[in-house]
Amino acid sequence: MSHSDQFFYHRSERGIIRHRSQVYGRSILGAPLELFLPPDPADFDTLVIAGHHGSEAEGTVLLSSMLRTLKPAHLRCGVITAINPDGLFRGTRCNAAGVDLNRNFPSSDWSPNPVMYRFNTEEPQNTRLSPGIHAASEPETVALLELIDRLRPKRILSLHAPLACIDDPRLSDYGRRLADETNLPLVGDVGYDTPGSFGTWANENDIHLITVELPVASQQEIRNLYSQVFLKVMQEKFQD
């Protein structure tokens, strides 16, 4: 990528995001939920999001880096860098109410039972969180649902970590190309139940959601590995 390329900012100019944002909601603690959209609404068909879990900052940093690199005129998708800003601020998987937002969606399998997760990657799932007092109980969840209903994206890419795979229940051509570009395996599911997850809700509502599970790696390694892939997603879009 050349510093003189018309599409990209010179490295010296990548300290801040220059894309115009809109606030589509507020977190429990009042943080703005920001969305970045293409200047031309006709260019929008894909929504790329990260930061559902505050302890998975890799995706947030990756998308922020790409926004800071790509000039606004060449953005071709919607971007949310932080679904859960309170969790990112606190360094927690959950939001400020202790709810795992990725188990709070109004899918048919939503459950009031506690959510168990791994405090560390190599440990068993023995740390407890809440799925919410009811499905879609959290303002971050409600705001995202309302946004998707308004934007009607053709597809959504959701960045997580650390399972190192491309989870696409449809095993679509888009998912296959994304797997090829990232050199991550394509799978139809992650191999365990996820009641109330964004993925289950999306599938039940005929929304094409692809979950990009980044590997265990430093933020710098993540950027080195996947910057070109997500610059392509943001500016060129894969064609079905």
C-alpha positions as CSV (number, residue, x, y, z in Angstrom):
1,M,0.0,0.0,0.0
2,S,1.6,3.2,-1.2
3,H,1.6,6.3,1.0
4,S,0.8,8.3,-2.1
5,D,-2.2,6.2,-3.0
6,Q,-5.3,8.4,-3.4
7,F,-7.4,5.9,-1.4
8,F,-5.3,6.0,1.8
9,Y,-4.0,8.5,4.3
10,H,-0.2,8.8,4.7
11,R,0.8,7.1,7.9
12,S,1.5,10.4,9.6
13,E,-2.2,11.2,9.2
14,R,-3.6,8.0,10.7
15,G,-3.9,9.1,14.3
16,I,-7.6,10.0,14.3
17,I,-10.7,8.8,12.5
18,R,-11.9,11.4,10.0
19,H,-15.0,9.6,8.8
20,R,-18.3,11.2,9.9
21,S,-20.2,9.2,12.5
22,Q,-23.7,9.1,13.7
23,V,-24.9,8.0,17.1
24,Y,-27.5,5.2,16.9
25,G,-27.9,4.7,20.6
26,R,-26.4,5.0,24.1
27,S,-24.8,2.4,26.4
28,I,-25.9,1.9,30.0
29,L,-23.2,4.4,31.1
30,G,-24.2,6.9,28.4
31,A,-21.4,6.3,25.9
32,P,-22.4,7.0,22.3
33,L,-22.9,4.0,20.1
34,E,-21.2,5.2,16.9
35,L,-21.8,4.1,13.3
36,F,-19.7,5.1,10.3
37,L,-21.5,5.0,6.9
38,P,-20.3,5.6,3.3
39,P,-20.9,9.1,2.0
40,D,-23.1,7.7,-0.7
41,P,-26.0,5.6,0.8
42,A,-26.2,3.6,-2.4
43,D,-22.8,2.1,-1.7
44,F,-24.0,0.5,1.6
45,D,-24.9,-3.2,1.6
46,T,-22.5,-4.6,4.3
47,L,-22.3,-3.8,8.0
48,V,-19.0,-4.6,9.8
49,I,-19.0,-4.6,13.6
50,A,-16.8,-5.4,16.5
51,G,-16.6,-5.1,20.3
52,H,-19.6,-7.1,21.3
53,H,-17.4,-8.5,24.1
54,G,-15.3,-5.8,25.7
55,S,-12.5,-8.2,26.4
56,E,-12.1,-8.8,22.7
57,A,-10.5,-5.5,21.7
58,E,-8.6,-7.0,18.7
59,G,-11.5,-6.4,16.4
60,T,-12.1,-2.8,17.6
61,V,-8.5,-1.9,17.1
62,L,-8.4,-3.5,13.6
63,L,-11.5,-1.7,12.4
64,S,-10.3,1.6,13.9
65,S,-7.0,1.2,12.1
66,M,-8.7,0.6,8.8
67,L,-11.0,3.6,9.2
68,R,-7.9,5.7,10.0
69,T,-6.1,4.5,6.9
70,L,-8.9,4.7,4.3
71,K,-10.1,8.1,3.2
72,P,-13.9,8.7,3.8
73,A,-14.8,9.0,0.1
74,H,-13.8,5.4,-0.5
75,L,-15.7,3.7,2.4
76,R,-18.3,1.3,0.9
77,C,-19.7,-0.4,4.1
78,G,-21.1,0.5,7.5
79,V,-18.7,0.2,10.4
80,I,-19.3,-0.1,14.2
81,T,-16.0,-0.3,16.1
82,A,-17.6,-0.9,19.5
83,I,-21.0,-2.5,20.2
84,N,-20.2,-2.6,23.9
85,P,-18.1,0.6,24.7
86,D,-18.7,0.2,28.5
87,G,-17.2,-3.3,28.4
88,L,-14.2,-2.1,26.4
89,F,-13.7,0.8,28.9
90,R,-13.9,-1.7,31.8
91,G,-12.1,-4.5,30.0
92,T,-15.0,-6.9,30.6
93,R,-16.7,-9.4,28.3
94,C,-20.1,-8.1,29.6
95,N,-21.7,-4.6,29.6
96,A,-21.9,-2.4,32.6
97,A,-24.9,-4.4,33.9
98,G,-23.0,-7.7,33.8
99,V,-24.8,-8.9,30.8
100,D,-23.2,-10.9,28.0
101,L,-24.6,-8.9,25.1
102,N,-24.0,-11.9,22.7
103,R,-26.5,-13.9,24.7
104,N,-29.1,-11.2,25.0
105,F,-30.8,-11.4,21.6
106,P,-34.4,-12.3,21.2
107,S,-33.8,-15.7,19.5
108,S,-36.1,-18.7,20.0
109,D,-33.5,-20.3,22.2
110,W,-32.8,-17.4,24.5
111,S,-32.4,-18.7,28.1
112,P,-32.4,-17.0,31.5
113,N,-29.7,-19.4,32.7
114,P,-26.3,-17.9,33.5
115,V,-23.8,-17.7,30.8
116,M,-20.5,-19.5,31.5
117,Y,-17.3,-18.4,29.8
118,R,-13.5,-18.9,30.0
119,F,-11.8,-16.3,32.2
120,N,-8.6,-17.3,30.3
121,T,-8.5,-19.1,27.0
122,E,-6.9,-22.2,28.3
123,E,-9.3,-22.6,31.3
124,P,-12.7,-24.3,31.4
125,Q,-15.9,-22.3,31.1
126,N,-16.4,-21.5,34.8
127,T,-16.9,-17.7,35.0
128,R,-20.6,-16.6,35.2
129,L,-22.4,-13.8,33.4
130,S,-26.0,-12.9,33.0
131,P,-27.9,-13.2,29.7
132,G,-30.1,-10.3,30.9
133,I,-33.4,-10.3,32.8
134,H,-35.1,-11.0,29.5
135,A,-34.2,-11.1,25.8
136,A,-33.2,-7.7,24.5
137,S,-33.1,-6.2,28.0
138,E,-30.0,-4.1,27.3
139,P,-29.9,-0.7,25.5
140,E,-26.9,-1.8,23.4
141,T,-28.9,-4.8,22.1
142,V,-32.1,-2.8,21.4
143,A,-30.1,-0.1,19.6
144,L,-28.4,-2.6,17.3
145,L,-31.7,-4.4,16.6
146,E,-33.4,-1.0,15.7
147,L,-30.4,-0.1,13.5
148,I,-30.4,-3.3,11.6
149,D,-34.1,-2.9,11.0
150,R,-33.5,0.6,9.6
151,L,-30.5,-0.2,7.5
152,R,-31.4,-3.6,6.2
153,P,-27.8,-4.7,5.4
154,K,-27.3,-7.4,2.8
155,R,-24.8,-9.0,5.1
156,I,-23.1,-8.4,8.5
157,L,-19.6,-9.3,9.5
158,S,-19.1,-9.5,13.2
159,L,-15.5,-9.7,14.6
160,H,-14.8,-11.8,17.7
161,A,-11.9,-13.7,19.1
162,P,-10.1,-16.1,19.7
163,L,-11.5,-19.2,17.8
164,A,-9.6,-18.5,14.6
165,C,-12.3,-19.3,12.0
166,I,-14.9,-17.9,9.7
167,D,-18.3,-19.0,11.0
168,D,-20.8,-18.8,8.1
169,P,-23.9,-20.9,8.6
170,R,-24.7,-20.6,4.9
171,L,-21.2,-21.6,3.8
172,S,-21.7,-18.9,1.2
173,D,-19.3,-17.9,-1.6
174,Y,-18.7,-14.7,0.3
175,G,-17.7,-16.7,3.4
176,R,-15.4,-18.9,1.4
177,R,-13.7,-15.9,-0.2
178,L,-13.3,-14.3,3.2
179,A,-11.8,-17.6,4.5
180,D,-9.4,-17.7,1.6
181,E,-8.4,-14.1,2.1
182,T,-7.8,-14.5,5.9
183,N,-6.4,-18.0,5.7
184,L,-8.8,-19.0,8.4
185,P,-11.0,-22.2,8.1
186,L,-14.6,-21.9,7.1
187,V,-17.1,-23.5,9.5
188,G,-20.9,-23.8,9.6
189,D,-21.0,-23.4,13.4
190,V,-18.6,-23.0,16.4
191,G,-19.4,-26.5,17.8
192,Y,-21.3,-25.5,21.0
193,D,-24.7,-24.0,21.9
194,T,-25.0,-20.2,22.0
195,P,-28.5,-19.4,23.2
196,G,-29.6,-15.9,22.7
197,S,-26.6,-15.1,20.4
198,F,-26.6,-12.5,17.7
199,G,-25.8,-15.3,15.2
200,T,-28.8,-17.4,16.1
201,W,-31.1,-14.3,16.0
202,A,-29.7,-13.3,12.6
203,N,-30.2,-16.8,11.2
204,E,-33.8,-16.9,12.4
205,N,-34.5,-13.6,10.8
206,D,-32.9,-14.5,7.5
207,I,-30.0,-12.1,7.9
208,H,-26.7,-13.2,6.5
209,L,-24.3,-12.9,9.5
210,I,-20.7,-14.1,9.1
211,T,-18.7,-14.2,12.4
212,V,-15.0,-13.6,12.0
213,E,-13.2,-15.2,14.9
214,L,-9.7,-13.8,15.1
215,P,-6.9,-16.0,16.5
216,V,-5.0,-15.6,19.7
217,A,-2.4,-12.9,18.7
218,S,-1.3,-9.4,19.7
219,Q,-3.1,-6.4,18.3
220,Q,0.0,-5.7,16.1
221,E,0.0,-9.2,14.7
222,I,-3.8,-9.0,14.0
223,R,-3.3,-5.8,12.1
224,N,-0.4,-7.2,10.1
225,L,-2.3,-10.4,9.2
226,Y,-5.7,-8.9,8.3
227,S,-5.3,-5.2,7.4
228,Q,-5.4,-5.8,3.7
229,V,-8.4,-8.1,4.0
230,F,-10.5,-5.5,5.8
231,L,-9.3,-2.6,3.7
232,K,-10.7,-4.6,0.8
233,V,-13.9,-5.3,2.6
234,M,-14.3,-1.6,3.4
235,Q,-13.5,-0.1,0.0
236,E,-14.1,-2.7,-2.7
237,K,-16.6,-5.2,-1.3
238,F,-16.7,-8.8,-2.4
239,Q,-19.2,-9.5,-5.1
240,D,-21.7,-12.3,-4.7
